[in-house]
Amino acid sequence: MSVTNYFLPQSLDEALRLVSEHEDALLVMGGGTVTMPLINEGISAPEQVLGLRRAGLDYIRQEGGGLVLGATTTLSQILDEAPIPMLREAARNTAAWAVRNMGTVGGNFFVPPPAGDLATALLALDAELKLVSRDGDHRVPVSRFYTGFMTNVLEDDELLAEIWVPMPEGQTAFIKYGRKEANTPAVVTVATHIVNQNGQVTKARLALNAVGPHPFRARKAEAVLEGSALGADTIEAAAKAAAEECQPSTDAIASEWYRRKMVKVFVGRALNQLAGEEG
Ligand SMILES: Cc1cc2nc3c(=O)[nH]c(=O)nc-3n(C[C@H](O)[C@H](O)[C@H](O)COP(=O)(O)OP(=O)(O)OC[C@H]3O[C@@H](n4cnc5c(N)ncnc54)[C@H](O)[C@@H]3O)c2cc1C
């Protein structure tokens, strides 16, 4: 079977009408960096494709104490324009410029690990996803979006329209560790966001990727951090907790054993980086 219809709606309303008419018979495409190679190689054979790039969802704006990212904002736009350093760092660490020029922030929520670097940063920042259908819209925290490997709460008649990111207080760190310096899949990605008050961590977010079925928060490690000073013992205990609660698997990039070891190392490095900044 080959693609018989390629829809290029000029607005979100038009896109939603097409999605409601065709539901799961329609392949939704953001930048196509993942979907197009699968179609070209015959691995995926959709009859109907809907491209979102003309639907008016490519914007970055500041609103209500946060940042709004349209779902088809490219990774290059984020690298050039996002006023949150961790988002720029995550985009810089995602693929190479050719993919970043096409790939979208929305698409990054639907790709299998080890991809999902930007989604991991957005998880650490408590971002929320605006899911829309013809019946209305609702916001879902990134922490409640994923339900398993390549599964999530998006319904067949919905699209991801935009992402709302509260402007972070405190400190953030993002480290992606791969086999090469750049343009490489993650062995582990660590995104952390810490708020300190009077020498105590009052809020800790520690998001990990490539060591589980989707980007996730290492909640036991966060619990170790909250209420403690960000000292060597706390960092060691949090890194150990993160290594214990992750669920890595073995693949062509790294073994389960190695990934777990690297979680401890790189969670420790990210937290030490923040502790160093504080001092
Ligand atoms: C060579 C290469 C290297 C890569 N390296 C990395 C990397 O280092 N890190 C990383 O995180 N990723 C990486 N990726 C994965 C990918 O390119 C990016 O994650 C990108 O953000 C995907 O966005 P896209 O718009 O191109 O997705 P598409 O291919 O257009 O779509 C991917 C999936 O998302 C769904 N989708 C897209 N937008 C929406 C929407 N608005 N609403 C509902 N569903 C939607 C599509 O239906 C599809 O299932 C790489 C890809 C390639 C080809």
The ligand as an ORCA input file, in Angstrom:
! r2SCAN-3c Opt
* xyz 0 1
  C      19.398     10.636     12.400
  C      18.465     10.917     13.572
  C      18.990     11.239     14.788
  C      18.148     11.489     15.886
  N      18.722     11.816     17.068
  C      17.923     12.102     18.126
  C      18.503     12.457     19.390
  O      19.737     12.525     19.549
  N      17.669     12.718     20.423
  C      16.297     12.676     20.284
  O      15.602     12.950     21.249
  N      15.727     12.342     19.101
  C      16.500     12.051     18.034
  N      15.921     11.714     16.838
  C      14.467     11.539     16.780
  C      13.629     12.691     16.135
  O      14.141     13.214     14.993
  C      13.333     13.833     17.008
  O      13.055     13.341     18.272
  C      12.194     14.755     16.506
  O      11.862     15.630     17.585
  C      10.935     14.069     16.011
  O      10.049     15.091     15.531
  P       9.331     15.036     14.113
  O       8.410     16.203     14.079
  O      10.287     14.919     12.987
  O       8.531     13.678     14.249
  P       7.692     12.930     13.111
  O       8.578     11.961     12.406
  O       6.944     13.904     12.267
  O       6.633     12.158     14.029
  C       7.050     11.254     15.010
  C       5.805     10.728     15.731
  O       5.189     11.801     16.444
  C       3.812     11.914     16.110
  N       3.510     13.359     16.161
  C       4.341     14.361     15.758
  N       3.781     15.540     16.051
  C       2.580     15.290     16.624
  C       1.554     16.117     17.154
  N       1.648     17.468     17.159
  N       0.464     15.541     17.686
  C       0.348     14.189     17.704
  N       1.302     13.344     17.228
  C       2.405     13.893     16.696
  C       3.719     11.307     14.741
  O       2.414     10.807     14.478
  C       4.747     10.189     14.800
  O       4.183      9.053     15.399
  C      16.739     11.441     15.717
  C      16.202     11.125     14.476
  C      17.037     10.871     13.411
  C      16.417     10.548     12.078
*
